[in-house]
Amino acid sequence: MSSLTIVFAYALDLILGDPQGFPHPVRLMGKLISALERLFRKVGSSPIWLRCAGVLL
């Protein structure tokens, strides 16, 4: 990839940006992880269970 391509892609990203109504994948993953963490903490609170839940996450 040439330097010109990188500069052009960066400029295009600055001009266009991200769509307003489009959810970012990192935010979606964060919401999923938070929901699963709440679920796992409701199921049990033993150290072994929490370690297993952490591995699953």
Buried (B, 14 or more C-beta within 10 A) or exposed (E): EEEEEEEEEEEEEEEEEEEEEEEEEEEEEEEEEEEEBEEBEEEEEEEEEBEEBEEEE
